[in-house]
């Protein structure tokens, strides 16, 4: 499950970077830039019970969905709206 989610999110990250470039924006490229922009908090790295990992994942994905819906409301670009709609789906 986690591997599948990781792969899907990785595909979306690449699509977002390409969309940013199409809009002549600079996509973040370094780990520090990603960390500075991150809203999801890292866990401790300690092994956790599966239930806790699933709850954390659920919370993070719901937060991501809320943020994407807010961007859909704020953005005035149909190409970006279509990209985000596909991500939410």
C-alpha positions in Angstrom: 0.0 0.0 0.0 2.7 2.5 1.0 4.8 1.7 -2.0 1.8 2.2 -4.4 1.0 5.6 -2.8 4.6 6.6 -3.0 4.8 5.8 -6.7 1.6 7.7 -7.4 2.7 10.7 -5.5 6.0 10.6 -7.2 4.3 10.8 -10.6 2.3 13.8 -9.4 5.4 15.6 -8.2 6.9 15.3 -11.7 3.7 16.5 -13.3 3.6 19.5 -11.0 7.2 20.4 -11.7 6.5 20.2 -15.5 3.4 22.4 -15.1 5.4 25.0 -13.1 8.0 25.0 -15.9 5.3 25.5 -18.5 4.1 28.5 -16.5 7.7 29.8 -16.4 8.0 29.2 -12.7 11.0 27.7 -11.0 10.2 24.3 -9.5 12.0 23.5 -6.2 14.9 21.1 -6.9 16.9 20.7 -3.7 16.0 18.8 -0.6 16.3 22.0 1.5 13.8 23.8 -0.8 11.3 20.9 -0.4 11.8 20.9 3.4 11.2 24.7 3.5 8.0 24.3 1.5 6.7 21.2 3.3 3.6 21.3 5.4 3.5 17.7 6.3 5.6 16.9 9.3 8.2 14.2 9.3 7.8 11.4 11.8 10.6 10.3 14.1 11.8 7.5 11.9 11.1 5.0 14.6 9.1 1.9 13.7 5.5 2.5 14.6 2.5 0.2 14.8 0.8 -0.2 11.4 -2.4 1.5 12.8 -0.4 4.6 13.6 1.2 4.7 10.2 -2.2 4.4 8.5 -3.7 7.1 10.7 -0.8 9.4 9.9 -1.1 8.7 6.2 -4.8 9.4 6.3 -4.3 12.7 8.0 -1.6 13.7 5.6 -3.6 12.7 2.5 -6.7 14.6 3.8 -4.5 17.7 4.4 -3.1 17.4 0.9 -6.6 17.0 -0.5 -7.8 20.1 1.3 -4.8 22.1 0.1 -5.4 21.0 -3.5 -9.0 22.0 -3.3 -8.0 25.4 -2.0 -5.6 25.8 -4.9 -8.3 24.8 -7.3 -10.4 27.6 -5.9 -7.6 30.2 -6.0 -5.9 29.5 -9.3 -7.1 31.1 -12.5 -5.5 28.7 -15.0 -7.5 25.8 -16.5 -4.4 23.7 -17.2 -3.4 23.8 -13.6 -7.0 23.1 -12.5 -7.2 20.1 -14.7 -3.9 18.8 -13.3 -5.0 19.2 -9.8 -8.4 17.6 -10.5 -6.6 14.5 -11.8 -4.5 14.4 -8.6 -7.5 14.6 -6.4 -9.2 11.9 -8.3 
